[in-house]
């Protein structure tokens, strides 16, 4: 068994630390408070909420992912699917089928679990009574068991054409569900702040903000050593800190790097610096097609700016020193390129510094194109 998991929610033995956050969030959810979770991509926001719900037997989660949501219809259909997936008790299943009849639910049996499933036609139009049905169903489920509605990548709502109206409708429904907790998670801080901190937003101060940052280093060092020891592999604290440096303490990237090191080592090995090369090459082999696609979709000047950030860092990209090193003369052209790289989520801004969303893509660029 590979003891490191990435790209998905982790719980139980794969989950590390955050005990203070778990206690705080558990207390808020049991008090029916709404929460907004802020944190960088792959830092572990989803895993944190799922672990809280797993440990607290009084809570049941409804999960809704709004990443790249396309329309109002798409948004409310995702909400409906989350509700439909939340409860498999026969009585509740039948109730949901009736309550959400406007969505024309299709009933089936999962061939693996043999549990009933409900799905809805993606072409179903959303009417006011359909929206009401979604929230009525949440209320009905909450009568049986305390519900937490976890909405991930909530900031993507503002990409929709009528996002202010959509936020108003959502807020108008949610504010009357006083016994249900809503958790909104987002990985683009300025967009989440626009929703929850701007005083003209329908969601202004509607949720208690909690920031999810890196896990404490000492806890993470112990966790990684313990996980490697499952295969009698030894890894020093210095090597682990080098992993932290490469991944910038992002939990998901740490897990991915450790998985690659595990997969390129053997039972009883001592992990050394030369283990990095094999691990990174394995990651490159897995992600090369993605890297090539990104590379191919950018203009020559955008690539030049991106390679400059990879080589010299993204803290002072508009300084004379940065321009001289890279032969830039037009600040507006650099800014347009940076804005494009942020919009396409290749770069992101953290504490006034532009960083790579994928640190392994940065290493790939440095190896192949600088």
N, C-alpha and C positions, 0 to 999 in steps of 0.2 A: 504494500500500500504506500502510495506517495503521500507524505504527511503535510504537503503544502497545497493549498487550493487558491485559485485566483479566477477572476472573471465571473464570479457568482457569489451569492450570499454565503457567508460562513457562520457557523454556530458551533456550540458545544466545544469539543476539544480543539477545533480549528480557530476558535475565537480567542483573542488575547486582550487582556486588560480592560480599561474603561469602566472600572467598577464605580467610580464616583458618578460618571455620566449615567450609568445604568440605574443607580439608586435615584438620582434626580429625575430622570425621565419616567421611571416607574411611578414615583410619587405624583408627578403631574398627570399622567394618564389615568391613574386610579381616581384622580380628582376631576376628571373630564376636562382637563385643560387642553387647548390646542397649542401645538409646538411648530416652530419653523426651524429646521436643521440646516445650518450653513456649513459648508466644507468643500474642499477641493475634490475633483473627480478621483475616484478609486481610493478615497481615504477611509471608507468603511461606514458610511452613513446608513445604508440599507441593512448591513449586517448588524449594526448597533440596535436598530429598532426591532428587527426580527429576533435578536437574542433577548431583548427586554420582554417581548411578548411570549417567547418560548419559556422563559423562567417564571413569568407571572401567569399562573394557570387561570386567573380570573379574566384574562384578556384574550380576545380573538381578533386577528388582523384581516383587513381587506386591503389588498395591495393593488395599486393602480400606477402604471408607468406612463408618463406623458412625454417621454423622449420623442422628439421629432413629430409631435402631434400635428395633424394636417388640417383639421377643421373643427368647427363646433360639433358636428356630427361625430367625428372621430373621437373627440374628447369625451362626450357623454356615452358613446358606445364602450369606450375603455372603462369608464366608471361602472357601466352596467355589467360588463364582463367580470370586473372585480367583485361586484356583489354576487353574481351568479356562482362564482368560484368559492365563495366564503363559507358555505354551509351545505353539507351533504346529508343532513338528517332528512328523512323522507317527508315529514310534515312541513318542514321549512322549504324543502326543495319544491314541493307542490305549490306552496304559498307564493314563492318567488316566480314560478312559472305563470301563475295567474296575475300577480301584481305587475309583472313585466310583459304582459301579453302583447302590448303595442310594439315590442321589439321582435315579435315573431320568433320566440326562442325555439331552437331545435333540440329535442331531447335524444340523448344517446347513452351508450354504455362504454366506458373506457375499457379497451381490451386487456390492458395490463392490470389495472386496479379493480376492475369490475364494479366501479362506482359510477353512479349516474352522472352525466355531463349535460351542460346547457351551453349552447352557443347561439349567437345572433347573426342575422344577415348583415353584412357590412354595408349594404345599400339602403338599410332602413333609415328613413328620415326621422329626425328628432322633432317632436312637437312638445308643447308646454306640458301636456299631461304625461308624456313619456319621461320628461325630466322629473316631474313630481313623483312618478312611480319609482325611480331610482332611490330617491331620498326616503320615500315611504317604506321601501324594502329595507333600507339601513335601519330605520326605526324599529321595524318588526324583528329584525335579527337581534337588535340591541335589547329587546325585551327578554330574549332567551339567554343572552350572554353579552358581556360588555365588549363593545366594538371599538377598535382603533382603525381608522381609515388612513392608510399611509400612501401619500401621493408623491411619487418620485419624479425628479426633473420637472418640478412645478414651473420653473421659470420659462419653459418652452411655450407656455400659454401666451406670452406676450408676443410671440411670432405670428399669432393669428390676426386676421384682418380686423375683426371686431373684438379684440381681446378685452377692452374696457367693459363692454357690455357683457361679455362672457364672465368676467370676474364679478361683475355686479350681480348676475344671476346666481352664480355659485355662492357668493357671500350671503345673498338673500335667503338661500336655502339652508346654508350651514349654520347661520347664527341662531336658528330655532332648534337645532339639534343639541341642546345643552347637555345631554347625557352621553353624547358620542364625542370621542376625541379625534381630531384630525391632525396628522403630522405631515407637514410639507417639507420636502427635501429638495435642495438645489445645489448645483455645482458652479454656477456663475454668480458670484456674490453681488455684483452691481445690479444685475437683473432681479435677483431676489430682494435686494434692498428697495428697488423701484416698486415692487409689489407690496412689501410689508412696512417700509419706512417712509414712503412719500405720503404726506397728509391728504393728498387728493385721490389716493388709491382706495378702492372698496375694501381692501384687506389691511388697511393701515392699523397697526397695533392690534391685530386680531389674533395673534399667536405669540407665545413666549419664545424669544430667540435663544437657541443653543448652538454654539460653534463646536464642530467636531474637527479637532486638529490631530496631529500625529500622536501615536501611542508613546508613552514614556519609554525612553531608550532602555533603561535598566530592565523593565518588564519584557520588552521586545527581544532583548539579548537573551534572557533566560528562556523565553518561548522558543526562539530559533535553535538554541543549543539543544533543548529538550526534543524538538522535532527531529533534528538531524540524528540525535542519539538513538532514535527508533531503529535506524539502520546501522547502528554502531559507527556512524560517521562522526568525526570530531571537527569542530570549527572554532577558531579562536575569536575572542572579542574584537581584536583588531580587524580581522577579515569581515566580521559582521558590520563593523562601523564603516568599512569601505563599501559594503552593500548599501548601507544607509546613505552614504555620500552620493553614490551613483543614482539612487532612486529618489533622493531628496525627501526621504522619510515618508513616502506615500505607501500606505499599507498594501494596496493591491499590487503595486510594482515590486515591493519587497517580496511578497508571496510568489510572484511570477519568477523573479530572479532566483529565489531559493529553490523553486520547483525545477528550474533549468539546471542548477548546480547539482541537485539531487539526481536528476535523470542522466547527467553526464559523469557521475561518480559511481563508486561501487561500495558494497558492504565492507565496512572497516576502514574506509579511506580517511585520510586527514585532508580536509579542505584547505587548499593554499591559493595564493594569488593566481597561479597558472590555471586553476580551476575556472577562473572567470572567463578566459578566452573560449573554452569549450561551451560554457553556459551561454555566453552572448551569441556565439555562432549558432547555437541551437535556436535561440529566440529569433535571430535573423532569418533562419530557414523557415520558421513558422510564419513570420510576418512579412517576408520579402515582397510578396505580391501587393500587400497593402502599402508598403513603403514606395514601391515603384509607381503605384497608381497616384499617390499623393504627389510624388515627384513630377509625374507627367501632367498633372492638372494645373501646375503653377507656371506663371510666366518666368522668363529668364531673370527679370529683375527681382521678382518675389523670391526666387530661389537664391539669388545673390544675398538678399537681406536675411533670409532664413539661415543660410550657411554662416553669415557673419555673426548672428546671434548664437549659433551653435559653437562657434570658435571663440568668441570674445565675451559671451554672456549678454544678458538682456537688461542690465540695470541702467546703463547710460547710453542708450542707443541714439540719442539726439545730441550727444556731446561732440565737440570738434575732434577729440581723440578717436572716437568710434568712426566718424566720417573719414578721417585721414587714413586710418588703418585699412578701410575697405573701399576707398576711392569713391565715396558718395559725395555728391555736390548739391543735390536737390532734396531738401528736407521734406517737402510735400510728397514727393514720390516715395520716400522711405515710409512716411506715415501711412500713405494709402496701402502700401504693401503690408505693413504691420497690422493695420485694421483688417485687411483681408485674411491674414494668417490667424488672427484672433477669431474672426467671424467663422472661419472654417474649423475652429477648435484645434488647430495645429499648435498654436501658442495660447497661453492664458496669462493674465496679470495677477501677480501675488506680491503684495507689499511693494508696489511701484517697480516690480521687476517682471520682465517678460520671460516666461519659462515654457519649456516644451511639455505639452500634455502627455507625450509618450517619451520617456527618457531614452528608451532603446532606439527610437527613430533618430534621436539626436546622435547617439553613438554610431548608428549606421551612416548618417550623413558625414560625420567626422572621418570615418574610415574610408568612405568611397568617393567623397566629393569635395574635400577640403585639403 
